[in-house]
């Protein structure tokens, strides 16, 4: 297994923020808390199920990323949030470690 194939969505998220901050982006992620049963739960209310992992903003540019490992599936709720973010004018994608070159292009404002 290659390094990219082993990378978690969380590690990808960290790499994106490390690349985004020097470019002037502000970043937000809402971390889930570990529960007694070993599962994680993010303390949010209302319609937040599936909310993207990472929101980046720079000036009038907004980016929403759902960060996944190479073999990780996207839930219907996550897919729906990505669609909603696009509808309001954000750049919004589900990204994986193998998308790194495209992620950098997006951050640099050079996407096609």
Protein Blocks (a to p, Z undefined) as FASTA:
>chain_A
ZZklmpcfklmmmmmmmmmmmnopacddddddddfkopacdddehjlgopafbdcdehjb
ccddddddfklccdfklmmmmmmmmmnopacddddfklmmmmmmmmnopaZZ
